[in-house]
Amino acid sequence: MKISNKILLLCILILVSFSLKAQIYNPVSWTFSQKALPNNETELTFIATIEPGWHMYSQFLPEGGPVVTKFSYTKNADVQIMGKVTEPKPVEEFDKSFNMKLKYFFSKAVFTQRVKVNAAKTTLKGTIEFMSCNDSQCTPPQEQDFEFSIKGVAGAVAVTPVTSSAAKTQTSAPVAEPVEASMQTKPNSDSSSAGKATIQAAPTKSIDTNADDNENKSLWGWFFVAFGAGLLALMTPCVFPMIPMTVAFFMNDAKSKAKARMEGVTYGLSIIFIYTVIGTIVAITLGANFANFLSTHWIPNVFFFLIFLFFAASFFGMFEITLPNWMINKADQKADKGGFLGAFFMAFTLVLISFSCTGPIVGYILVASAGGKVIMPVIGMFGFSLAFALPFTLFALFPSWLTNLPKSGGWLNSVKVVLGFLELAFALKFLSIADQTYHWHILDREVYLAIWIVIFLLMGFYLLGKLKFAHDSEVKHVSVPRLLLAIITFSFVVYMIPGMFGAPLKALSGYMPPESSLDFDLTRLIAENQGSGGAASDNKELCETPKFADFLSLPHNLKGYFDYDQALRCSKQQNKPLFIDFTGHGCVNCREMEANVWSNPEVLKRLRNDYIVVALYVDDRKDLPQSDWVTSTYDGKVKNTIGKKFADFQITRFKVNSQPYYVLLDNKGELLNKPKAYDLNVDNFIKFLDDGVAAFKKNKE
């Protein structure tokens, strides 16, 4: 298969993966007809056409099962409903998930209803509520509107088909009441009945629930972060010496300058292609569910913590990491053939040889991008590889620049050691995520800060030549660049010290454990001692004791809830709108929003006075009591932890699985305005909150 064909196939796979993730299922479509009967009666017919592999439930199911098919009619004095809706004989089987016998229909189901008309002509309107499932997932409960124009005289009446709008119903049709079965409780195996978890149904208003355009800005920001990482990788001793060696290979006397330059460009593009393919494979094969596991479960986070410690030890000179010689030799043999294919294998050889220095940087980019977004790993690897390939391509095009390139020397090992200190610091982030998610309390904020302060103190002393490792050259004098880096490092240490006593450290908010984990918070103690003037006293009284408050907390001494149902009840009781914060222990951007936006006095005032605040942690691993378990309509699986339950709630209701994600609802659970994602602009966030209050007041009027 040619390389061009492989690229085409890869593009098709990417497009397919996007389409699969964006698909909205509508397996049931409806058509309607009517037939006149004697004595001013009419038979109404409702025909459900069901896609292969799917089934729709009967009208008659036991309590505690899935949503039944239900027919509702708008009140009309001219129409008399004759009996109940009749249905064909359903399939009846025992369902292990619900621990009961269920009745459902495949392929097609025809329902009929007899009515008597007491006028010459009238219109009967109504709604069908139904739910459909296949072997692996269910759709949320849907509603289908219908309308019949009926004549009240005997004789034949023309068939009146009504076009189905199931697709529209699924996302924006009116829903009058909360639908409990959007997430059904798993029945208790020791009891014949169990309570239901009343997660609210789909929004009643047709408001776009997608995150705003700030996501595009975050992608650009992520690209530049990855680009900077690529530039940093160039300064490692595995890569930097290869720049003049590689360019000299392309510019040897046996080749024309034009051919050498073309091969050099091919070499650079091949580097970009190889790294971007890695990001694409991660995006396609792993997906959002694995990304959530990778980001929050203790096993991968502890594993990454140990891996980063391993690389840090290598960078400090404890041992050398190398790939098997056969792998490098094989790629090198292919490169010796020359030509454009040889340039590609030269690029592949570079990637393999530089692995010991670039591996941890590439790994960090892939792990950091694992937040459920398909495009993030691709953007990250493209930005990294673009910076990484740039000097090789430019020096191949302009070989005279090589004379100005600094010579390799002891400074390269210094770069490697500095990277070792950074690896050590970043390793703690992975352990911290597991610590917060599972509530181990071994890396609370002051412990985390203490370790970082020591790491960067040692790094500062190293830059000044006061600390040496095995492969370091003797530092006879401190150069100006090293002195400037030492000043920056010690300044960073001084900046972190007040954080031990409660300073917010906004610049590090995304990498630190939350302030609530700090044992001695001087700022909180001062606020509490100020009585009515303190921030803590500004909080409204809550309606009931919040669930999970013994191990979860809100930032800035806010009072609120960590369970949706509790918050909605309080919203109704206090007649205030609901502020939902979809967040996570491992969410860097969530911490940045809390430190840089929520901390603003105007934002805090609105959150305290105008809203009932609820933080829904989508990655918390705390087990729920069995009465709170829910069965997802998205993937059909039982959600038995706090994180799984509310992550599924976010996906099924708002079709979004990224955090932070902020939603404003009225006390009926209806959307007030368009939800908001990551945005560090305080004015935008204040407007978002004010618009929600204005919409809430308008709805009440």
C-alpha positions as CSV (number, residue, x, y, z in Angstrom):
1,M,0.0,0.0,0.0
2,K,1.4,3.4,-1.0
3,I,2.1,6.0,1.7
4,S,-0.6,8.3,0.1
5,N,-3.2,5.5,0.4
6,K,-2.2,5.0,4.1
7,I,-2.6,8.7,4.7
8,L,-6.0,8.7,3.0
9,L,-7.1,5.7,5.1
10,L,-5.9,7.4,8.3
11,C,-8.0,10.6,7.4
12,I,-11.0,8.4,6.8
13,L,-10.6,6.7,10.2
14,I,-10.3,10.2,11.9
15,L,-13.5,11.3,10.2
16,V,-15.3,8.1,11.2
17,S,-14.2,8.5,14.8
18,F,-15.6,12.1,14.9
19,S,-18.9,11.0,13.4
20,L,-19.3,8.2,15.8
21,K,-18.7,10.4,18.8
22,A,-21.1,13.1,17.6
23,Q,-23.9,10.6,16.6
24,I,-27.4,11.1,18.2
25,Y,-29.6,8.0,18.0
26,N,-33.2,8.2,16.9
27,P,-34.2,4.5,16.4
28,V,-38.0,5.1,16.5
29,S,-40.0,7.0,13.9
30,W,-43.7,7.6,14.0
31,T,-46.5,7.9,11.4
32,F,-50.2,8.5,12.1
33,S,-53.5,7.8,10.4
34,Q,-57.2,7.8,11.2
35,K,-60.3,5.9,10.0
36,A,-64.0,6.9,10.5
37,L,-66.3,4.5,12.2
38,P,-70.1,4.5,12.7
39,N,-71.8,6.6,15.4
40,N,-69.4,9.5,15.0
41,E,-66.5,7.4,16.2
42,T,-62.9,7.5,14.8
43,E,-60.1,5.0,15.1
44,L,-56.7,6.7,15.5
45,T,-53.6,4.7,14.5
46,F,-50.1,5.3,15.8
47,I,-47.4,3.4,13.9
48,A,-43.9,3.1,15.5
49,T,-41.2,1.9,13.1
50,I,-38.2,0.7,15.0
51,E,-34.7,0.3,13.6
52,P,-33.1,-3.2,13.5
53,G,-31.4,-4.1,16.7
54,W,-33.5,-1.7,18.8
55,H,-36.7,-2.3,20.8
56,M,-39.3,0.0,22.3
57,Y,-41.1,-0.8,25.6
58,S,-44.8,-1.6,26.1
59,Q,-47.4,0.5,27.9
60,F,-47.6,-2.1,30.7
61,L,-44.5,-2.7,32.8
62,P,-44.0,-3.3,36.5
63,E,-43.0,-0.5,38.8
64,G,-39.3,0.2,38.9
65,G,-38.7,-0.7,35.3
66,P,-37.8,1.4,32.3
67,V,-40.1,4.2,30.9
68,V,-43.3,2.8,29.5
69,T,-44.9,4.0,26.3
70,K,-47.5,6.5,27.3
71,F,-50.1,8.4,25.3
72,S,-51.3,11.8,26.6
73,Y,-54.1,13.9,25.1
74,T,-54.7,17.7,25.3
75,K,-58.0,18.3,26.9
76,N,-60.8,18.8,24.3
77,A,-64.5,18.9,25.3
78,D,-65.5,17.9,21.8
79,V,-63.6,14.6,22.0
80,Q,-64.5,11.6,24.2
81,I,-61.7,9.0,24.6
82,M,-63.2,5.5,24.3
83,G,-61.2,3.1,26.5
84,K,-57.4,2.7,26.5
85,V,-54.9,2.6,23.7
86,T,-54.6,-1.0,22.4
87,E,-51.3,-2.4,21.4
88,P,-50.1,-5.6,19.6
89,K,-48.8,-8.6,21.5
90,P,-45.3,-7.7,22.8
91,V,-42.3,-9.9,23.3
92,E,-42.0,-10.8,27.0
93,E,-38.7,-11.7,28.5
94,F,-36.9,-11.6,31.8
95,D,-34.4,-8.7,32.0
96,K,-31.4,-9.2,34.3
97,S,-30.6,-5.5,34.5
98,F,-34.1,-4.7,35.9
99,N,-34.6,-8.1,37.6
100,M,-38.1,-8.3,36.2
101,K,-40.1,-9.4,33.2
102,L,-40.3,-6.7,30.5
103,K,-42.5,-6.3,27.4
104,Y,-41.2,-4.7,24.3
105,F,-41.6,-4.4,20.5
106,F,-39.2,-5.0,17.6
107,S,-39.4,-3.7,14.1
108,K,-42.9,-2.3,14.1
109,A,-45.7,-1.6,16.6
110,V,-49.2,-0.4,15.7
111,F,-51.3,1.2,18.5
112,T,-54.9,2.2,18.1
113,Q,-57.3,4.5,20.1
114,R,-61.0,4.9,19.5
115,V,-62.5,8.4,20.1
116,K,-66.0,9.8,19.8
117,V,-66.5,13.3,18.3
118,N,-69.3,15.6,19.5
119,A,-68.8,18.3,17.0
120,A,-68.8,18.7,13.2
121,K,-65.0,19.1,13.1
122,T,-62.3,19.3,15.8
123,T,-58.6,18.9,16.4
124,L,-57.1,16.4,18.8
125,K,-53.5,17.0,20.0
126,G,-51.3,15.0,22.2
127,T,-47.9,13.5,23.0
128,I,-46.4,10.0,23.1
129,E,-43.6,9.4,25.6
130,F,-41.4,6.4,24.9
131,M,-38.0,4.9,25.4
132,S,-35.9,2.6,23.2
133,C,-32.9,0.5,23.8
134,N,-30.6,-2.0,22.1
135,D,-28.2,-4.6,23.7
136,S,-25.6,-2.0,24.7
137,Q,-27.4,1.4,25.3
138,C,-30.7,3.3,25.6
139,T,-31.9,6.6,24.4
140,P,-33.1,9.2,26.9
141,P,-37.0,9.2,27.2
142,Q,-38.4,11.0,24.1
143,E,-41.6,12.7,23.3
144,Q,-43.5,12.7,20.0
145,D,-46.2,15.2,19.3
146,F,-49.2,14.3,17.2
147,E,-52.3,16.2,15.8
148,F,-55.4,14.8,14.2
149,S,-58.1,16.8,12.4
150,I,-61.3,14.8,12.9
151,K,-64.8,15.2,11.3
152,G,-67.7,14.2,13.5
153,V,-69.9,12.6,10.8
154,A,-70.2,9.0,9.8
155,G,-68.4,7.9,6.7
156,A,-64.9,7.5,5.4
157,V,-62.3,10.1,6.4
158,A,-59.1,10.6,4.5
159,V,-55.9,9.3,6.1
160,T,-53.9,12.2,7.7
161,P,-50.2,11.3,7.9
162,V,-48.2,13.3,10.4
163,T,-44.4,13.6,9.9
164,S,-42.3,12.2,12.7
165,S,-40.0,14.6,14.4
166,A,-38.2,12.2,16.8
167,A,-34.9,13.7,16.1
168,K,-36.1,17.1,17.2
169,T,-37.8,15.7,20.2
170,Q,-34.7,14.1,21.6
171,T,-32.8,17.3,22.0
172,S,-35.3,20.1,22.4
173,A,-38.9,19.0,22.7
174,P,-40.9,20.3,25.7
175,V,-40.9,18.1,28.7
176,A,-43.4,19.2,31.4
177,E,-42.0,17.3,34.4
178,P,-38.7,15.7,35.4
179,V,-38.4,12.2,33.9
180,E,-37.1,9.9,36.5
181,A,-36.1,7.2,34.1
182,S,-33.5,9.2,32.3
183,M,-31.2,7.3,34.8
184,Q,-32.9,4.3,36.3
185,T,-31.9,3.0,39.7
186,K,-30.5,-0.5,39.7
187,P,-32.9,-2.7,41.6
188,N,-31.7,-4.2,44.9
189,S,-31.1,-7.9,44.4
190,D,-32.2,-8.5,47.9
191,S,-35.5,-6.7,47.6
192,S,-38.3,-6.5,45.1
193,S,-38.3,-2.8,45.0
194,A,-35.8,0.1,45.2
195,G,-35.9,3.8,45.2
196,K,-35.2,5.9,42.1
197,A,-32.4,8.4,41.5
198,T,-34.2,11.4,40.1
199,I,-31.7,12.9,37.7
200,Q,-33.5,15.6,35.8
201,A,-34.6,15.0,32.2
202,A,-33.5,16.8,29.1
203,P,-33.7,20.6,29.0
204,T,-37.2,22.0,28.2
205,K,-35.9,25.0,26.2
206,S,-34.1,24.8,22.9
207,I,-30.9,26.4,24.2
208,D,-27.6,25.4,22.6
209,T,-25.8,23.4,25.4
210,N,-22.5,23.2,23.6
211,A,-19.5,25.0,25.2
212,D,-18.8,28.5,23.8
213,D,-16.0,29.5,21.5
214,N,-13.5,29.6,24.3
215,E,-12.7,26.0,23.6
216,N,-11.1,27.1,20.3
217,K,-8.9,29.5,22.3
218,S,-7.9,26.7,24.7
219,L,-6.9,24.6,21.7
220,W,-4.6,27.4,20.5
221,G,-3.2,27.7,24.0
222,W,-2.5,24.0,24.1
223,F,-0.8,24.2,20.7
224,F,1.6,26.9,21.9
225,V,2.3,24.9,25.1
226,A,3.2,21.8,23.0
227,F,5.2,24.0,20.6
228,G,7.2,25.3,23.6
229,A,7.8,21.7,24.7
230,G,9.1,20.9,21.3
231,L,11.6,23.8,21.5
232,L,12.6,22.6,25.0
233,A,13.2,19.1,23.6
234,L,15.7,20.5,21.1
235,M,17.9,21.6,23.9
236,T,18.4,18.1,25.3
237,P,21.8,16.3,24.8
238,C,20.0,13.5,22.8
239,V,18.8,15.9,20.1
240,F,20.9,19.1,19.9
241,P,24.1,17.5,18.7
242,M,22.2,15.7,15.9
243,I,21.1,19.0,14.2
244,P,24.5,19.7,12.5
245,M,25.2,16.0,11.9
246,T,21.9,15.4,10.2
247,V,21.9,18.6,8.1
248,A,25.5,17.7,7.0
249,F,24.2,14.3,5.8
250,F,21.7,16.1,3.5
251,M,24.2,18.7,2.3
252,N,27.1,16.4,1.3
253,D,28.9,17.1,-2.0
254,A,27.3,14.2,-3.9
255,K,24.0,15.9,-3.9
256,S,22.8,19.0,-5.6
257,K,21.6,21.8,-3.4
258,A,18.1,21.6,-4.7
259,K,17.8,17.9,-4.0
260,A,19.4,18.2,-0.6
261,R,17.0,20.9,0.4
262,M,14.0,18.9,-0.9
263,E,15.2,15.9,1.2
264,G,15.7,18.2,4.2
265,V,12.1,19.4,3.9
266,T,10.9,15.8,3.5
267,Y,12.9,15.0,6.6
268,G,11.2,17.8,8.6
269,L,7.7,16.9,7.3
270,S,8.3,13.2,8.2
271,I,9.1,14.1,11.8
272,I,5.8,16.0,12.0
273,F,4.0,13.1,10.4
274,I,5.4,10.5,12.7
275,Y,4.6,12.4,15.9
276,T,1.2,13.5,14.7
277,V,0.3,9.9,13.9
278,I,1.1,9.0,17.5
279,G,-1.4,11.6,18.7
280,T,-4.0,10.5,16.2
281,I,-3.7,6.9,17.2
282,V,-4.1,7.9,20.8
283,A,-7.2,9.9,19.9
284,I,-8.8,7.2,17.8
285,T,-8.0,4.1,19.8
286,L,-8.3,5.3,23.4
287,G,-11.2,7.8,23.3
288,A,-13.1,9.6,26.1
289,N,-13.8,6.7,28.4
290,F,-10.1,5.6,28.5
291,A,-9.1,9.2,28.8
292,N,-11.2,9.6,31.9
293,F,-9.7,6.4,33.3
294,L,-6.2,7.6,32.4
295,S,-6.8,11.0,34.1
296,T,-8.5,9.9,37.3
297,H,-7.9,6.3,38.2
298,W,-5.1,5.7,40.8
299,I,-3.4,2.9,38.8
300,P,-2.4,5.0,35.7
301,N,-1.6,8.1,37.9
302,V,0.6,6.2,40.3
303,F,2.2,4.5,37.3
304,F,2.9,7.9,35.6
305,F,4.3,9.2,38.9
306,L,6.8,6.3,39.1
307,I,7.7,6.7,35.4
308,F,8.5,10.4,35.9
309,L,10.6,9.5,38.9
310,F,12.4,7.0,36.7
311,F,13.1,9.5,34.0
312,A,14.2,12.1,36.6
313,A,16.7,9.7,38.0
314,S,18.0,9.1,34.4
315,F,18.3,12.8,33.8
316,F,20.3,13.2,37.0
317,G,22.8,10.6,35.6
318,M,21.8,7.5,37.7
319,F,21.5,5.4,34.5
320,E,21.0,5.8,30.8
321,I,17.7,4.9,29.0
322,T,18.2,3.3,25.6
323,L,15.9,1.5,23.1
324,P,17.0,-1.9,21.8
325,N,19.8,-1.6,19.3
326,W,18.0,-3.8,16.7
327,M,15.2,-1.3,16.4
328,I,17.6,1.7,15.8
329,N,19.8,-0.3,13.5
330,K,16.9,-1.5,11.4
331,A,15.7,2.1,10.9
332,D,19.2,3.3,10.2
333,Q,19.7,0.7,7.4
334,K,16.5,1.9,5.7
335,A,17.8,5.5,5.9
336,D,21.1,4.6,4.2
337,K,19.2,3.9,1.0
338,G,18.8,7.6,0.4
339,G,16.2,9.5,-1.5
340,F,12.9,10.7,-0.1
341,L,12.1,7.3,1.5
342,G,15.6,7.5,3.1
343,A,14.8,10.9,4.5
344,F,11.6,9.5,6.1
345,F,13.6,6.7,7.8
346,M,16.2,9.2,8.9
347,A,13.4,11.0,10.7
348,F,12.2,7.8,12.2
349,T,15.7,7.0,13.4
350,L,15.9,10.5,15.0
351,V,12.6,9.8,16.8
352,L,14.0,6.5,18.2
353,I,17.4,7.8,19.2
354,S,16.0,10.9,20.9
355,F,13.4,8.8,22.8
356,S,15.3,8.9,26.1
357,C,15.1,12.7,26.2
358,T,11.8,13.4,24.3
359,G,9.9,10.4,25.8
360,P,8.8,12.0,29.0
361,I,7.9,15.3,27.3
362,V,5.8,13.5,24.6
363,G,4.3,11.4,27.3
364,Y,3.3,14.4,29.4
365,I,1.7,16.0,26.3
366,L,-0.4,12.9,25.7
367,V,-1.4,12.4,29.3
368,A,-2.2,16.1,29.8
369,S,-4.4,16.1,26.7
370,A,-6.4,13.1,27.9
371,G,-9.6,15.0,28.9
372,G,-12.1,13.4,26.5
373,K,-11.3,15.6,23.6
374,V,-10.4,13.7,20.4
375,I,-8.5,16.6,18.8
376,M,-6.3,17.5,21.9
377,P,-3.6,14.8,21.4
378,V,-3.4,15.5,17.7
379,I,-3.0,19.3,18.3
380,G,-0.5,18.6,21.0
381,M,1.7,16.3,19.0
382,F,1.5,18.5,15.9
383,G,2.7,21.6,17.9
384,F,5.5,19.6,19.5
385,S,6.7,18.0,16.2
386,L,6.5,21.4,14.4
387,A,8.9,23.0,16.8
388,F,11.0,19.8,16.9
389,A,11.3,19.6,13.1
390,L,11.8,23.4,12.5
391,P,15.6,23.7,13.0
392,F,16.4,20.6,10.9
393,T,14.3,21.9,8.0
394,L,15.6,25.5,8.3
395,F,19.3,24.5,8.6
396,A,18.8,22.2,5.6
397,L,17.5,25.1,3.6
398,F,20.1,27.6,4.9
399,P,23.2,25.5,5.8
400,S,25.3,28.7,6.3
401,W,23.4,29.2,9.6
402,L,25.2,26.2,11.1
403,T,28.3,28.3,11.7
404,N,26.3,30.3,14.2
405,L,25.0,27.3,16.1
406,P,26.5,26.9,19.7
407,K,28.9,24.0,20.1
408,S,27.9,21.0,22.1
409,G,29.4,20.8,25.6
410,G,28.7,20.6,29.3
411,W,25.8,23.0,29.1
412,L,23.7,20.3,27.4
413,N,24.1,18.1,30.5
414,S,23.0,21.0,32.6
415,V,19.8,21.3,30.5
416,K,19.2,17.6,31.1
417,V,19.6,17.9,34.9
418,V,17.3,21.0,34.9
419,L,14.7,18.8,33.0
420,G,15.2,16.2,35.7
421,F,14.2,18.7,38.4
422,L,11.1,19.6,36.4
423,E,10.3,15.9,35.8
424,L,10.4,15.4,39.6
425,A,8.1,18.4,40.2
426,F,5.6,17.3,37.6
427,A,5.6,13.7,38.9
428,L,3.8,15.0,42.0
429,K,0.9,16.2,39.9
430,F,0.0,12.6,39.0
431,L,0.2,11.4,42.6
432,S,-1.8,14.4,43.7
433,I,-4.7,13.6,41.3
434,A,-4.9,10.0,42.7
435,D,-4.7,11.4,46.2
436,Q,-7.6,13.8,45.7
437,T,-9.7,11.4,43.7
438,Y,-9.5,8.7,46.4
439,H,-9.2,11.0,49.4
440,W,-5.9,9.5,50.7
441,H,-4.8,12.8,52.2
442,I,-1.1,12.0,51.7
443,L,-0.4,15.1,49.5
444,D,-2.4,17.9,50.9
445,R,-1.6,21.4,49.8
446,E,1.1,22.2,52.4
447,V,2.9,18.9,51.8
448,Y,2.8,19.4,48.1
449,L,4.1,22.9,48.3
450,A,6.8,21.9,50.8
451,I,8.2,19.4,48.3
452,W,8.0,21.8,45.4
453,I,9.8,24.5,47.4
454,V,12.7,22.0,48.2
455,I,12.9,20.8,44.6
456,F,13.2,24.3,43.2
457,L,15.6,25.5,45.9
458,L,17.9,22.6,44.9
459,M,17.5,23.5,41.2
460,G,18.5,27.1,42.0
461,F,21.6,25.9,43.9
462,Y,22.4,23.7,40.9
463,L,22.2,26.6,38.5
464,L,24.7,28.5,40.7
465,G,27.1,25.6,40.6
466,K,26.6,24.7,44.3
467,L,25.2,21.2,43.5
468,K,26.9,18.8,41.1
469,F,26.0,15.5,39.5
470,A,28.2,12.7,38.1
471,H,28.3,13.9,34.4
472,D,28.5,17.6,35.1
473,S,31.4,19.8,34.0
474,E,33.1,22.0,36.5
475,V,31.4,25.4,36.7
476,K,34.4,27.8,37.0
477,H,32.1,30.9,36.8
478,V,28.4,31.5,36.6
479,S,27.3,32.7,33.1
480,V,24.7,35.4,32.8
481,P,22.0,33.0,31.5
482,R,22.5,30.6,34.4
483,L,22.4,33.6,36.8
484,L,19.1,34.8,35.3
485,L,17.6,31.3,35.5
486,A,18.7,31.0,39.2
487,I,17.1,34.4,40.0
488,I,13.8,33.2,38.3
489,T,14.0,29.9,40.2
490,F,14.6,31.5,43.6
491,S,11.9,34.1,42.9
492,F,9.5,31.2,42.2
493,V,10.4,29.7,45.6
494,V,9.7,32.9,47.4
495,Y,6.4,33.2,45.6
496,M,5.3,29.7,46.8
497,I,6.2,30.2,50.5
498,P,3.0,32.3,51.4
499,G,0.9,29.4,49.9
500,M,1.9,27.4,52.9
501,F,-0.3,29.7,55.0
502,G,-3.3,30.2,52.7
503,A,-2.2,32.5,49.8
504,P,-4.1,31.5,46.7
505,L,-1.1,31.3,44.3
506,K,-3.3,32.0,41.3
507,A,-0.5,31.3,38.8
508,L,-0.2,27.7,40.1
509,S,-3.9,27.1,40.8
510,G,-4.1,24.4,38.1
511,Y,-1.2,22.3,39.5
512,M,-1.8,22.6,43.2
513,P,-4.2,20.6,45.4
514,P,-7.2,22.7,46.4
515,E,-6.9,25.3,49.1
516,S,-9.5,23.4,51.1
517,S,-6.9,20.7,51.7
518,L,-4.7,23.2,53.6
519,D,-4.6,22.4,57.3
520,F,-3.5,25.9,58.4
521,D,-5.2,28.5,56.3
522,L,-4.4,31.9,57.8
523,T,-6.6,33.8,55.4
524,R,-9.6,31.7,56.3
525,L,-9.0,32.1,60.0
526,I,-8.9,35.9,59.6
527,A,-12.1,35.9,57.6
528,E,-13.9,33.8,60.2
529,N,-12.6,36.0,63.1
530,Q,-14.0,39.1,61.3
531,G,-17.6,38.0,62.1
532,S,-20.1,39.7,59.8
533,G,-17.4,41.2,57.7
534,G,-15.8,37.9,56.8
535,A,-16.4,36.1,53.5
536,A,-17.5,33.0,55.3
537,S,-20.4,34.7,56.9
538,D,-21.7,36.0,53.6
539,N,-22.9,32.6,52.6
540,K,-26.6,31.8,52.6
541,E,-28.0,29.1,54.9
542,L,-28.5,25.8,53.2
543,C,-31.8,24.0,53.2
544,E,-30.3,20.7,54.4
545,T,-27.0,19.1,55.3
546,P,-25.1,18.5,52.0
547,K,-24.3,14.9,51.1
548,F,-20.5,14.2,50.7
549,A,-19.5,17.4,52.5
550,D,-17.3,15.4,54.8
551,F,-14.8,14.9,52.0
552,L,-15.8,17.4,49.3
553,S,-15.7,21.2,49.5
554,L,-16.3,24.3,47.5
555,P,-13.6,27.0,47.1
556,H,-13.5,30.4,48.8
557,N,-15.7,29.2,51.7
558,L,-18.8,29.0,49.6
559,K,-21.6,26.9,50.9
560,G,-23.4,24.6,48.5
561,Y,-24.1,21.0,47.5
562,F,-22.4,18.1,45.8
563,D,-25.6,16.3,44.8
564,Y,-27.9,17.5,42.0
565,D,-31.2,16.4,43.6
566,Q,-30.4,18.1,46.9
567,A,-29.5,21.3,45.1
568,L,-32.6,21.3,43.0
569,R,-34.8,20.9,46.1
570,C,-33.1,23.8,47.8
571,S,-33.5,25.9,44.6
572,K,-37.2,25.3,44.7
573,Q,-37.4,26.0,48.4
574,Q,-35.4,29.3,48.3
575,N,-36.8,30.2,44.8
576,K,-33.3,30.8,43.4
577,P,-31.6,29.6,40.2
578,L,-29.2,26.7,40.3
579,F,-25.5,27.1,39.4
580,I,-24.0,23.7,38.4
581,D,-20.2,23.3,38.3
582,F,-19.2,20.2,36.5
583,T,-15.7,19.7,37.9
584,G,-13.1,17.1,38.8
585,H,-10.2,16.6,41.2
586,G,-7.8,16.2,38.3
587,C,-9.1,19.2,36.3
588,V,-6.4,21.8,35.9
589,N,-8.6,24.3,34.2
590,C,-11.2,24.0,37.0
591,R,-8.7,25.0,39.6
592,E,-7.6,27.9,37.4
593,M,-11.2,29.1,37.0
594,E,-11.7,28.9,40.8
595,A,-8.5,30.8,41.6
596,N,-8.7,33.5,38.9
597,V,-12.4,34.0,38.2
598,W,-14.4,32.7,41.2
599,S,-12.1,34.6,43.5
600,N,-13.2,37.9,42.1
601,P,-15.4,39.7,44.7
602,E,-18.2,40.4,42.2
603,V,-18.3,36.8,41.1
604,L,-18.3,35.6,44.7
605,K,-21.1,38.0,45.6
606,R,-23.3,36.7,42.9
607,L,-22.6,33.0,43.7
608,R,-23.3,33.6,47.4
609,N,-26.4,35.7,47.1
610,D,-28.1,34.9,43.8
611,Y,-27.6,31.1,43.3
612,I,-27.8,27.7,44.8
613,V,-24.3,26.3,44.0
614,V,-23.7,22.6,43.3
615,A,-20.4,21.1,42.4
616,L,-20.7,17.8,40.6
617,Y,-17.4,15.9,40.7
618,V,-17.2,13.7,37.6
619,D,-14.0,11.8,38.6
620,D,-14.7,11.1,42.3
621,R,-14.3,7.4,43.0
622,K,-16.3,7.3,46.3
623,D,-18.9,4.5,46.2
624,L,-22.6,5.4,46.4
625,P,-25.1,3.6,48.5
626,Q,-27.1,1.2,46.3
627,S,-30.2,3.3,46.6
628,D,-28.4,6.0,44.7
629,W,-27.1,3.8,41.8
630,V,-28.3,4.7,38.4
631,T,-28.3,2.8,35.1
632,S,-27.2,5.0,32.2
633,T,-29.3,5.6,29.2
634,Y,-26.1,6.4,27.3
635,D,-24.2,3.2,27.7
636,G,-26.6,1.0,29.7
637,K,-24.1,0.5,32.5
638,V,-24.7,0.9,36.2
639,K,-23.1,4.0,37.7
640,N,-22.2,3.3,41.3
641,T,-19.7,6.0,42.2
642,I,-20.2,9.8,42.6
643,G,-18.0,10.5,39.6
644,K,-19.6,7.9,37.3
645,K,-23.1,9.1,38.1
646,F,-22.5,12.8,37.5
647,A,-20.2,12.3,34.5
648,D,-23.1,10.3,32.9
649,F,-25.6,13.0,33.9
650,Q,-23.4,15.6,32.1
651,I,-23.2,13.4,29.0
652,T,-26.8,12.3,28.7
653,R,-28.3,15.7,29.4
654,F,-25.9,18.2,28.0
655,K,-24.0,16.1,25.4
656,V,-20.7,17.3,26.8
657,N,-18.0,15.4,28.8
658,S,-15.4,18.1,29.4
659,Q,-14.7,20.2,32.4
660,P,-15.0,22.9,33.7
661,Y,-18.5,23.3,32.4
662,Y,-21.0,25.7,34.1
663,V,-24.8,25.4,33.7
664,L,-27.5,27.7,35.0
665,L,-30.9,26.2,35.6
666,D,-34.2,27.5,37.1
667,N,-35.8,25.7,40.0
668,K,-37.7,23.5,37.5
669,G,-34.4,22.3,36.0
670,E,-34.7,24.3,32.8
671,L,-31.8,26.0,31.1
672,L,-31.6,29.7,31.7
673,N,-28.9,30.5,29.1
674,K,-26.1,28.9,27.1
675,P,-23.7,26.9,29.4
676,K,-20.1,28.2,29.7
677,A,-16.8,26.4,29.6
678,Y,-13.2,27.5,30.5
679,D,-12.9,31.3,30.2
680,L,-10.5,33.4,32.4
681,N,-12.2,36.7,31.5
682,V,-13.9,37.8,34.7
683,D,-16.3,40.2,32.9
684,N,-17.6,37.4,30.7
685,F,-18.3,35.2,33.7
686,I,-20.1,38.1,35.5
687,K,-22.2,38.6,32.4
688,F,-23.0,34.9,32.3
689,L,-24.2,35.0,35.9
690,D,-26.2,38.2,35.4
691,D,-27.9,36.9,32.3
692,G,-28.9,33.8,34.2
693,V,-30.5,35.9,37.0
694,A,-32.3,38.1,34.4
695,A,-33.7,35.0,32.6
696,F,-34.8,33.5,35.9
697,K,-36.7,36.7,36.9
698,K,-38.3,36.9,33.4
699,N,-39.5,33.3,33.6
700,K,-41.1,34.0,37.0
701,E,-43.0,36.9,35.6
